[in-house]
């Protein structure tokens, strides 16, 4: 098969690579599309190596057709149209993955749409509903609201009854987020989001904040959370170190939750995917929730696609078409 390989100068090449063999509990997917995540850009630069045992190839999700099935795998048959959450290996013509991380592509959706779903919806669902235990009616703040995870989270909040406020990098992105279901938002290039977010939070504060920024936003996040509020940290784009007001945590009984998805055990990923299939996939099939795809590139243009993602100019996902 062919796959995207990183050379010593961090350049990307679409070249021959050994085709993976599915393990006993795995399926082999003939990849039609994959999608770019910021973790891929970090891995390319050497800052985010794959977990032990994972493919060294970039790519945390894919869509395609089942090409082969391991001896213990029973959920799919050859030819099924599927999408999958991967620990690595998506930037390739074939990917092997545990069957518990695989779901059917929601009816009516293309391979490009299917490739845009697994990572962002798994991340948003895991952190809002499983880690933070978001309840209907609780207010939510979503930082980086126009990102892939952000656009998924906005739709989940709207669909499951939680008003949300977003931060994003320009006014057009805020408008796009409001169209998806956010109540309001703030352009982070216009200063501190705190005052505008306080208007949304009201006197009781917000219940949950989903934050990929980290240190730079911590102080203001704590001010916005109400009693028993939960701050879920899923990234460190704004730094990993800062001071923290422990009194605020104690007085408001705030919980700060650190969360990653890629290195979680297979059983935990399977639980996330099972809940998505039960609770979210029917909403995608009905059109209530939709994939948000900004641009589709042929995988041979992966370098251009990475450059686009690094500009922060996109809303939703950038997809690579493999076939």
Secondary structure as GFF3:
##gff-version 3
##sequence-region A 1 323
A	DSSP	beta_strand	2	6	.	.	.	ID=ss1
A	DSSP	beta_strand	12	16	.	.	.	ID=ss2
A	DSSP	beta_strand	26	35	.	.	.	ID=ss3
A	DSSP	alpha_helix	38	44	.	.	.	ID=ss4
A	DSSP	beta_strand	61	69	.	.	.	ID=ss5
A	DSSP	beta_strand	81	85	.	.	.	ID=ss6
A	DSSP	beta_strand	94	98	.	.	.	ID=ss7
A	DSSP	three_ten_helix	99	101	.	.	.	ID=ss8
A	DSSP	beta_strand	102	104	.	.	.	ID=ss9
A	DSSP	alpha_helix	111	115	.	.	.	ID=ss10
A	DSSP	alpha_helix	118	125	.	.	.	ID=ss11
A	DSSP	pi_helix	126	131	.	.	.	ID=ss12
A	DSSP	beta_strand	140	142	.	.	.	ID=ss13
A	DSSP	alpha_helix	148	159	.	.	.	ID=ss14
A	DSSP	beta_strand	164	168	.	.	.	ID=ss15
A	DSSP	alpha_helix	171	180	.	.	.	ID=ss16
A	DSSP	beta_strand	184	187	.	.	.	ID=ss17
A	DSSP	three_ten_helix	188	190	.	.	.	ID=ss18
A	DSSP	alpha_helix	194	201	.	.	.	ID=ss19
A	DSSP	beta_strand	206	211	.	.	.	ID=ss20
A	DSSP	three_ten_helix	215	217	.	.	.	ID=ss21
A	DSSP	alpha_helix	218	224	.	.	.	ID=ss22
A	DSSP	beta_strand	225	233	.	.	.	ID=ss23
A	DSSP	alpha_helix	246	252	.	.	.	ID=ss24
A	DSSP	beta_strand	255	258	.	.	.	ID=ss25
A	DSSP	alpha_helix	266	275	.	.	.	ID=ss26
A	DSSP	pi_helix	276	280	.	.	.	ID=ss27
A	DSSP	alpha_helix	281	286	.	.	.	ID=ss28
A	DSSP	beta_strand	293	298	.	.	.	ID=ss29
A	DSSP	three_ten_helix	299	301	.	.	.	ID=ss30
A	DSSP	alpha_helix	302	310	.	.	.	ID=ss31
A	DSSP	beta_strand	317	321	.	.	.	ID=ss32
###
